[in-house]
């Protein structure tokens, strides 16, 4: 109410008075809390899909939101929050994954992470939960076959159902590049599926 009164008195005097710094900080904090609450699951599942192992996922998510808090005052509404967050997630995930691989080159191939969308075993039958877990491991194994740029575009388009303009905004690439990467990612993903089917077919003989 006090801040509102200050604004009204300034307008009536024909002058411009900026809101108190404490009020601006409070507004940013409120926005950050809302973004954290709404997009936490989005951030968490996508750091996993972009290759951050389970043991580093919490650290990566925390780093994403630290960046969000730091850069939120400069956020421009012309970009959607989801696209803005996706760009931060992609950069943080890439850094964490590369650091992890440098320390343990074989670790990712030994235990592909489970997708956070997986239904908990208590919410479904054991066979269904096992099938979901296996499908998720397969998805992550196939995603590992894509390079960073293709993987990010594929995840955002196919799993998050983001539009090409949103993806362009998130990745900093132009639309033509987004479409080209998505076509190439889909082709490589399908080839990976075909290889796995052929392998499983050979095993079943």
C-alpha positions as CSV (number, residue, x, y, z in Angstrom):
1,X,0.0,0.0,0.0
2,X,2.8,2.4,0.9
3,X,4.6,1.7,-2.5
4,X,1.2,2.3,-4.2
5,X,0.8,5.7,-2.5
6,X,4.3,6.7,-3.5
7,X,3.5,5.9,-7.1
8,X,0.3,7.9,-7.0
9,X,1.9,11.0,-5.4
10,X,4.7,10.9,-8.0
11,X,2.2,10.8,-10.9
12,X,0.2,13.7,-9.4
13,X,3.4,15.8,-9.2
14,X,4.4,15.0,-12.8
15,X,7.5,13.2,-11.7
16,X,8.8,9.7,-12.1
17,X,9.9,7.9,-9.0
18,X,11.3,4.3,-9.1
19,X,9.8,1.8,-6.7
20,X,11.9,1.1,-3.6
21,X,14.7,-1.4,-4.1
22,X,13.2,-3.6,-1.5
23,X,9.9,-3.8,-3.4
24,X,11.7,-4.6,-6.6
25,X,13.7,-7.4,-4.9
26,X,10.5,-8.7,-3.4
27,X,8.8,-8.8,-6.8
28,X,11.7,-10.8,-8.3
29,X,11.7,-13.2,-5.3
30,X,7.9,-13.8,-5.8
31,X,8.4,-14.4,-9.5
32,X,11.3,-16.8,-8.9
33,X,9.3,-18.8,-6.3
34,X,6.5,-19.1,-8.9
35,X,8.9,-20.2,-11.6
36,X,10.5,-22.7,-9.3
37,X,7.2,-24.2,-8.2
38,X,5.8,-24.4,-11.8
39,X,8.9,-25.6,-13.6
40,X,10.9,-27.7,-11.2
41,X,9.6,-31.0,-12.7
42,X,10.3,-29.7,-16.2
43,X,13.9,-28.8,-15.3
44,X,14.5,-32.0,-13.4
45,X,13.3,-34.4,-16.1
46,X,15.2,-32.6,-18.8
47,X,18.5,-32.5,-17.1
48,X,18.1,-36.3,-16.9
49,X,17.0,-36.6,-20.6
50,X,20.0,-34.5,-21.6
51,X,22.4,-36.9,-20.1
52,X,23.0,-35.8,-16.5
53,X,23.4,-38.9,-14.4
54,X,21.2,-39.5,-11.4
55,X,24.1,-38.9,-9.0
56,X,24.5,-35.3,-10.4
57,X,20.9,-34.5,-11.2
58,X,20.2,-32.6,-8.0
59,X,23.3,-30.5,-8.4
60,X,22.4,-29.7,-12.0
61,X,18.9,-28.7,-11.1
62,X,20.2,-26.5,-8.3
63,X,22.6,-24.8,-10.6
64,X,19.9,-24.2,-13.2
65,X,17.8,-22.3,-10.6
66,X,20.8,-20.4,-9.3
67,X,21.2,-19.1,-12.9
68,X,17.5,-18.4,-13.2
69,X,17.6,-16.3,-9.9
70,X,20.6,-14.4,-11.1
71,X,19.3,-13.6,-14.6
72,X,15.6,-13.2,-13.8
73,X,15.7,-9.4,-13.5
74,X,17.0,-9.2,-17.1
75,X,14.5,-11.7,-18.5
76,X,12.6,-10.3,-21.5
77,X,8.9,-11.3,-21.8
78,X,9.3,-11.6,-25.6
79,X,10.7,-15.1,-24.8
80,X,8.5,-17.7,-23.1
81,X,9.7,-18.8,-19.7
82,X,9.8,-22.4,-20.9
83,X,12.1,-21.6,-23.9
84,X,14.3,-19.4,-21.6
85,X,14.6,-22.2,-19.1
86,X,15.3,-24.8,-21.8
87,X,18.4,-22.8,-22.9
88,X,19.7,-22.7,-19.4
89,X,19.0,-26.4,-18.8
90,X,20.7,-27.4,-22.0
91,X,23.9,-25.4,-21.1
92,X,24.0,-26.7,-17.5
93,X,23.3,-30.3,-18.6
94,X,26.0,-30.1,-21.2
95,X,28.6,-28.9,-18.7
96,X,27.7,-31.5,-16.1
97,X,27.7,-34.3,-18.6
98,X,31.1,-33.4,-20.0
99,X,32.6,-33.0,-16.6
100,X,31.1,-36.4,-15.6
101,X,32.4,-38.1,-18.7
102,X,35.9,-36.7,-18.2
103,X,36.0,-38.2,-14.7
104,X,34.3,-41.5,-15.6
105,X,34.2,-42.3,-19.4
106,X,32.5,-45.6,-19.0
107,X,30.0,-44.8,-16.3
108,X,27.1,-43.7,-18.5
109,X,27.2,-46.7,-20.7
110,X,27.0,-49.0,-17.6
111,X,23.8,-47.5,-16.1
112,X,21.6,-45.3,-18.3
113,X,19.5,-43.1,-16.0
114,X,15.8,-43.8,-15.5
115,X,13.4,-41.2,-16.8
116,X,11.7,-39.1,-14.1
117,X,8.3,-39.6,-15.8
118,X,8.5,-43.3,-14.9
119,X,5.5,-44.4,-12.8
120,X,6.5,-45.4,-9.3
121,X,6.1,-49.1,-8.7
122,X,3.5,-48.5,-6.0
123,X,1.2,-46.8,-8.6
124,X,1.3,-49.7,-11.1
125,X,1.7,-53.4,-11.2
126,X,5.2,-54.8,-11.0
127,X,5.2,-56.0,-14.7
128,X,4.0,-52.6,-15.9
129,X,6.6,-50.7,-13.9
130,X,9.3,-53.0,-15.1
131,X,8.2,-52.5,-18.7
132,X,8.2,-48.7,-18.2
133,X,11.6,-48.8,-16.7
134,X,13.0,-50.8,-19.5
135,X,11.4,-48.5,-22.1
136,X,12.9,-45.5,-20.3
137,X,16.4,-47.1,-20.3
138,X,16.0,-47.8,-24.0
139,X,15.0,-44.2,-24.6
140,X,18.0,-42.8,-22.8
141,X,20.4,-45.3,-24.5
142,X,19.1,-44.1,-27.9
143,X,19.4,-40.4,-26.9
144,X,23.0,-41.1,-26.0
145,X,23.6,-41.8,-29.7
146,X,22.8,-38.1,-30.6
147,X,25.2,-35.3,-30.3
148,X,24.5,-32.4,-27.9
149,X,22.7,-30.1,-30.4
150,X,20.6,-32.9,-32.0
151,X,19.7,-34.3,-28.6
152,X,18.5,-31.0,-27.2
153,X,16.3,-30.3,-30.3
154,X,14.9,-33.8,-30.3
155,X,14.1,-33.8,-26.5
156,X,12.3,-30.4,-26.8
157,X,10.4,-31.3,-29.9
158,X,9.5,-34.9,-29.4
159,X,9.3,-35.2,-25.6
160,X,8.3,-31.7,-24.5
161,X,6.2,-30.9,-27.6
162,X,7.8,-27.4,-28.0
163,X,7.4,-25.6,-31.3
164,X,10.3,-24.9,-33.7
165,X,10.3,-21.2,-32.9
166,X,10.4,-22.0,-29.1
167,X,13.3,-24.4,-29.7
168,X,15.1,-21.7,-31.8
169,X,14.7,-19.3,-28.9
170,X,16.0,-21.9,-26.4
171,X,19.0,-23.0,-28.3
172,X,20.0,-19.8,-30.0
173,X,19.8,-21.4,-33.4
174,X,17.9,-20.1,-36.4
175,X,14.7,-21.9,-37.6
176,X,16.4,-23.6,-40.6
177,X,19.1,-25.0,-38.3
178,X,16.5,-26.3,-35.8
179,X,14.6,-28.1,-38.6
180,X,17.8,-29.5,-40.0
181,X,18.9,-30.8,-36.6
182,X,15.5,-32.2,-35.9
183,X,15.4,-34.1,-39.2
184,X,18.8,-35.5,-38.6
185,X,18.0,-36.4,-35.0
186,X,14.9,-38.2,-36.0
187,X,16.7,-40.2,-38.7
188,X,19.5,-41.2,-36.3
189,X,17.0,-42.1,-33.6
190,X,15.0,-44.3,-36.0
191,X,18.2,-45.9,-37.1
192,X,19.1,-46.7,-33.5
193,X,15.7,-48.2,-33.0
194,X,16.1,-50.4,-36.1
195,X,19.5,-51.6,-34.9
196,X,18.1,-52.6,-31.5
197,X,15.2,-54.4,-33.2
198,X,17.6,-56.3,-35.4
199,X,19.7,-57.2,-32.5
200,X,16.8,-58.4,-30.4
201,X,15.5,-60.3,-33.4
202,X,18.8,-62.0,-33.8
203,X,18.9,-62.9,-30.1
204,X,15.4,-64.4,-30.2
205,X,16.4,-66.9,-32.9
